[in-house]
Amino acid sequence: MAVTLAQPALAETEVKFDKELTSFQYPFEVSTFKLKSQNQDLDMRYMDVGDKSADKVIVLLHGKNFSGYYWERIAKDLVKKDYRVIIPDQIGFGKSSKPRTYQFSLRQLALNTKKLLDSLKLEKYDVVGHSMGGMVATTFVVDYPQAVNKFILINPIGLESYAKYVQFKDIDFFYQNELGKTLEKARAYQQKNYYDGKWSEEYEKLLIPTKGQIAGDDWEIVAWNNALTYGPIFSENIVEKFPQVTSKTYIINGTRDTTGPGRGWKKEGVTRTLGDYQKLGKHTQKLIKGSKLYELEGLGHMPQYEDYARFNKVFEEVLAD
């Protein structure tokens, strides 16, 4: 039986998902792009929503702790505005392949995305990135500027160079953390870091895939991929790419966000406060020529879930600009 976000699945103690979330139903039809990469045959899943002949195309790139399913509400509203919406699951995430070995990098994920879009014969589109998806999106628009109309960042991470401030950790460090993850730990992390201590049924629904995979037989390989995908966050400097962005850029920031990867293992002597989005958004706007910054006071890392009405008012303004 397929499980969806609309069901009270977290009350079901027996919900289990495999490494590709086979029995977890996404909000729209899922397609497969057969990707040849790093001497492997991989399956990159994606949703292609809306009129295939639409003049307006937009690509939504997910964050680290999620995959394409959490774009549902935004995608539905975009289709009403006559957009064709492409929502990939990156390799290592969601319904896409979980390779045992893979050299994850932001440029590799951007290239995979470009190959997917090329396979769909798409030449120009808007690109939206949330959280880690903002790091992938920034890399994409720098590497393929000719393909991008608008570039929209939603509370991205990578607004500061983590490698400059935090100790380097072997992937085994992240792997052990992932192996020890529980639903309770995942909920506590998001409640504290995303929602200012608050919680709701909508937030809980987003944890359905995590709960099912932790309980499933493939958690070890899922945890390994989760660990591997931390590598680019700490190894690649996105800040230096911002001045290279030539696409029309919009930054939507919940200013209460304090997401600061690596704050628990800063280098000796480092006193910097990581994740100060009150300052980071303004600094990023200065680095990206001609960019516009929209600050949502009192909202955190997930403004599109915390207060959809406030977020969407800004998002619609950006789309119409």
C-alpha positions as CSV (number, residue, x, y, z in Angstrom):
1,M,0.0,0.0,0.0
2,A,1.3,3.4,-0.9
3,V,1.7,6.0,1.8
4,T,1.2,9.7,1.1
5,L,1.7,12.9,3.0
6,A,-2.1,13.2,3.3
7,Q,-2.3,10.1,5.5
8,P,-1.6,10.0,9.2
9,A,1.2,7.6,8.5
10,L,3.3,8.6,11.5
11,A,0.7,7.0,13.7
12,E,1.3,3.7,11.9
13,T,4.1,1.9,13.7
14,E,4.7,-0.5,10.8
15,V,5.4,2.1,8.0
16,K,8.7,1.0,6.3
17,F,10.3,2.4,3.1
18,D,13.1,1.1,1.0
19,K,16.1,3.2,-0.1
20,E,14.1,4.6,-3.1
21,L,10.8,5.3,-1.2
22,T,9.0,2.9,-3.5
23,S,5.9,2.7,-1.4
24,F,5.8,6.4,-0.5
25,Q,3.6,8.2,-3.0
26,Y,4.8,11.6,-4.2
27,P,2.2,14.3,-4.9
28,F,2.6,14.0,-8.7
29,E,3.6,11.3,-11.1
30,V,7.2,10.4,-10.8
31,S,9.4,9.8,-13.9
32,T,12.9,8.3,-14.3
33,F,15.9,9.8,-16.1
34,K,18.4,7.1,-16.8
35,L,21.7,8.8,-15.9
36,K,25.2,7.5,-16.8
37,S,27.6,9.0,-14.3
38,Q,30.9,8.1,-12.8
39,N,30.9,4.7,-14.5
40,Q,27.5,3.8,-13.1
41,D,24.0,3.5,-14.4
42,L,21.8,5.6,-12.1
43,D,18.1,6.5,-11.9
44,M,17.3,10.1,-11.3
45,R,13.7,10.5,-10.4
46,Y,11.8,13.7,-11.0
47,M,8.3,15.2,-11.3
48,D,7.2,17.1,-14.4
49,V,4.1,19.0,-13.5
50,G,1.8,21.2,-15.7
51,D,1.3,21.8,-19.4
52,K,4.3,20.4,-21.3
53,S,3.9,23.2,-23.9
54,A,3.9,26.0,-21.3
55,D,6.0,29.0,-22.1
56,K,7.1,29.4,-18.5
57,V,9.3,26.7,-17.0
58,I,10.6,26.6,-13.4
59,V,13.0,24.1,-11.7
60,L,12.7,23.5,-7.9
61,L,15.8,22.1,-6.1
62,H,15.3,20.5,-2.7
63,G,17.3,20.8,0.5
64,K,19.5,18.3,2.4
65,N,16.9,16.9,4.7
66,F,14.1,16.5,2.1
67,S,13.4,15.6,-1.5
68,G,11.0,16.7,-4.2
69,Y,7.8,15.9,-2.3
70,Y,7.9,18.9,-0.1
71,W,7.4,21.3,-3.1
72,E,3.8,20.2,-3.5
73,R,1.9,23.3,-2.5
74,I,4.3,25.6,-4.3
75,A,4.1,23.5,-7.5
76,K,0.3,23.4,-7.5
77,D,0.2,27.2,-7.3
78,L,2.8,27.5,-10.0
79,V,0.8,25.3,-12.3
80,K,-2.2,27.6,-11.7
81,K,0.0,30.4,-13.0
82,D,0.7,28.5,-16.2
83,Y,4.2,27.2,-15.3
84,R,5.6,23.8,-16.2
85,V,7.3,22.7,-13.0
86,I,10.3,20.3,-12.9
87,I,11.2,18.8,-9.5
88,P,14.2,16.5,-9.4
89,D,15.4,14.3,-6.6
90,Q,19.1,14.5,-6.7
91,I,21.2,11.3,-6.8
92,G,21.5,10.1,-3.2
93,F,18.1,11.7,-2.2
94,G,14.5,10.7,-2.2
95,K,13.5,8.2,-4.9
96,S,16.7,8.5,-6.8
97,S,19.6,6.0,-6.8
98,K,21.7,5.6,-3.6
99,P,25.1,4.5,-4.9
100,R,27.6,2.8,-2.7
101,T,30.4,4.9,-4.1
102,Y,29.9,8.3,-5.7
103,Q,32.0,11.5,-5.7
104,F,29.4,13.9,-4.6
105,S,30.0,17.6,-5.5
106,L,27.8,20.5,-6.2
107,R,29.0,20.7,-9.7
108,Q,28.2,17.0,-10.2
109,L,24.7,17.5,-8.9
110,A,24.3,20.6,-11.1
111,L,25.5,18.7,-14.1
112,N,23.1,15.8,-13.4
113,T,20.3,18.4,-13.3
114,K,21.4,20.0,-16.5
115,K,21.5,16.6,-18.2
116,L,17.9,15.9,-17.0
117,L,16.7,19.2,-18.3
118,D,18.5,18.7,-21.6
119,S,16.8,15.3,-22.0
120,L,13.4,17.1,-21.7
121,K,14.5,19.5,-24.5
122,L,14.3,22.5,-22.1
123,E,16.5,25.5,-23.0
124,K,15.4,28.4,-20.6
125,Y,13.9,28.3,-17.2
126,D,13.8,29.8,-13.8
127,V,15.8,28.0,-11.1
128,V,14.8,27.9,-7.4
129,G,16.9,26.5,-4.6
130,H,16.1,26.0,-0.9
131,S,18.6,25.2,1.8
132,M,21.3,22.9,0.3
133,G,19.4,23.2,-3.0
134,G,20.5,26.8,-2.9
135,M,24.1,25.7,-3.1
136,V,23.3,23.4,-6.1
137,A,21.3,26.2,-7.7
138,T,24.1,28.7,-7.3
139,T,26.5,26.3,-8.9
140,F,24.0,25.6,-11.7
141,V,23.5,29.3,-12.6
142,V,27.2,30.0,-12.6
143,D,28.0,26.9,-14.8
144,Y,25.0,27.3,-17.2
145,P,24.1,31.0,-17.2
146,Q,22.7,30.8,-20.7
147,A,19.9,28.5,-19.6
148,V,18.7,30.5,-16.6
149,N,16.1,33.3,-16.6
150,K,15.4,34.1,-12.9
151,F,17.4,32.7,-10.0
152,I,15.5,32.4,-6.7
153,L,17.1,31.5,-3.4
154,I,15.0,30.5,-0.4
155,N,16.9,30.4,2.9
156,P,19.9,28.8,1.2
157,I,22.8,27.4,3.1
158,G,26.3,28.2,1.9
159,L,26.1,31.9,2.5
160,E,29.3,31.6,4.4
161,S,32.3,29.4,3.8
162,Y,32.1,26.7,6.4
163,A,35.5,25.3,5.7
164,K,37.0,28.6,6.8
165,Y,35.5,28.2,10.3
166,V,35.0,24.5,11.1
167,Q,37.2,21.5,11.4
168,F,37.3,19.0,8.6
169,K,35.4,15.8,9.4
170,D,35.8,12.4,7.8
171,I,32.6,11.1,6.2
172,D,32.6,8.3,8.9
173,F,31.8,11.1,11.4
174,F,28.6,11.9,9.5
175,Y,27.8,8.2,8.8
176,Q,27.9,7.3,12.5
177,N,25.6,10.3,13.2
178,E,23.2,9.1,10.5
179,L,23.2,5.5,11.7
180,G,22.2,6.8,15.2
181,K,19.4,9.0,13.9
182,T,15.9,8.4,15.2
183,L,12.6,9.9,14.3
184,E,12.7,11.7,17.7
185,K,16.1,13.2,17.0
186,A,15.1,14.3,13.5
187,R,11.9,15.9,14.9
188,A,13.9,17.6,17.7
189,Y,16.5,19.0,15.3
190,Q,13.9,20.5,13.0
191,Q,11.7,21.8,15.8
192,K,14.6,23.7,17.3
193,N,16.4,24.8,14.2
194,Y,13.6,25.3,11.7
195,Y,10.5,26.3,13.7
196,D,11.7,28.1,16.8
197,G,10.5,25.4,19.1
198,K,7.0,25.1,17.6
199,W,5.5,22.1,15.9
200,S,2.5,21.2,13.8
201,E,0.9,18.3,11.9
202,E,2.2,19.8,8.7
203,Y,5.8,19.7,9.9
204,E,5.3,16.2,11.2
205,K,4.1,15.0,7.8
206,L,7.4,16.0,6.2
207,L,9.1,13.4,8.4
208,I,7.1,10.5,7.0
209,P,9.9,9.5,4.5
210,T,12.5,9.7,7.3
211,K,10.5,7.5,9.7
212,G,9.9,4.9,7.0
213,Q,13.5,4.7,5.9
214,I,14.9,4.5,9.4
215,A,12.5,1.6,10.1
216,G,13.2,0.0,6.7
217,D,15.8,-2.6,5.7
218,D,17.9,-0.2,3.6
219,W,18.6,2.4,6.3
220,E,22.4,1.6,6.2
221,I,22.8,2.7,2.5
222,V,20.4,5.6,3.0
223,A,22.5,6.8,6.0
224,W,25.7,6.3,4.0
225,N,24.4,8.5,1.2
226,N,23.2,11.1,3.7
227,A,26.7,11.1,5.1
228,L,28.4,11.4,1.6
229,T,26.2,14.4,0.7
230,Y,27.6,16.4,3.6
231,G,30.9,16.4,1.8
232,P,30.1,19.2,-0.7
233,I,28.6,21.4,2.1
234,F,31.8,21.6,3.9
235,S,34.3,21.3,1.0
236,E,32.9,23.8,-1.5
237,N,32.9,27.5,-1.2
238,I,29.7,29.0,-2.6
239,V,30.4,32.5,-1.4
240,E,33.1,32.9,-4.0
241,K,30.6,32.0,-6.7
242,F,28.1,34.8,-5.9
243,P,30.0,37.5,-7.7
244,Q,30.0,35.3,-10.8
245,V,26.2,35.1,-11.0
246,T,24.8,37.0,-14.0
247,S,21.1,35.9,-13.8
248,K,18.5,38.1,-12.3
249,T,18.6,37.0,-8.7
250,Y,16.1,37.1,-5.8
251,I,16.9,36.1,-2.2
252,I,14.0,35.2,0.1
253,N,15.2,34.9,3.7
254,G,13.4,34.1,6.9
255,T,15.6,36.2,9.2
256,R,15.1,34.0,12.3
257,D,17.0,31.3,10.5
258,T,20.2,30.3,12.4
259,T,21.2,27.2,10.3
260,G,25.0,27.0,10.7
261,P,26.4,23.6,9.6
262,G,29.5,22.7,11.6
263,R,28.8,25.1,14.5
264,G,29.4,22.2,16.9
265,W,33.0,21.6,15.7
266,K,34.4,25.1,14.9
267,K,38.2,25.5,14.6
268,E,40.0,26.4,17.7
269,G,39.9,30.2,18.3
270,V,36.9,30.8,15.9
271,T,34.4,33.0,17.6
272,R,32.2,33.7,14.6
273,T,28.5,33.0,15.0
274,L,27.5,30.7,12.1
275,G,24.1,31.1,10.6
276,D,23.4,34.7,11.3
277,Y,20.9,35.2,8.5
278,Q,20.1,38.7,9.6
279,K,23.6,39.6,8.3
280,L,24.1,36.8,5.7
281,G,21.3,37.8,3.5
282,K,22.4,41.4,3.2
283,H,26.0,40.4,2.6
284,T,24.9,38.0,-0.2
285,Q,22.8,40.6,-1.8
286,K,25.9,42.8,-2.1
287,L,27.9,40.0,-3.7
288,I,25.3,39.3,-6.4
289,K,25.1,42.3,-8.7
290,G,21.6,43.6,-9.1
291,S,20.0,41.1,-6.8
292,K,17.0,41.8,-4.6
293,L,16.6,40.7,-1.0
294,Y,13.2,40.0,0.6
295,E,13.5,39.5,4.4
296,L,10.7,37.7,6.2
297,E,11.0,38.8,9.8
298,G,10.2,36.2,12.4
299,L,10.4,33.2,10.1
300,G,13.1,30.6,9.9
301,H,14.7,28.1,7.6
302,M,11.3,26.9,6.2
303,P,9.3,30.0,5.5
304,Q,7.3,28.2,2.8
305,Y,5.9,26.0,5.6
306,E,5.9,28.3,8.6
307,D,3.8,30.9,7.0
308,Y,2.8,30.1,3.5
309,A,0.7,33.2,3.0
310,R,3.6,35.6,3.8
311,F,6.1,33.6,1.8
312,N,3.8,33.2,-1.2
313,K,3.1,37.0,-1.3
314,V,6.8,37.6,-1.8
315,F,7.2,34.6,-4.1
316,E,4.5,35.9,-6.3
317,E,6.0,39.3,-6.4
318,V,9.3,37.8,-7.5
319,L,7.7,35.7,-10.2
320,A,5.9,38.8,-11.5
321,D,8.9,41.1,-11.5
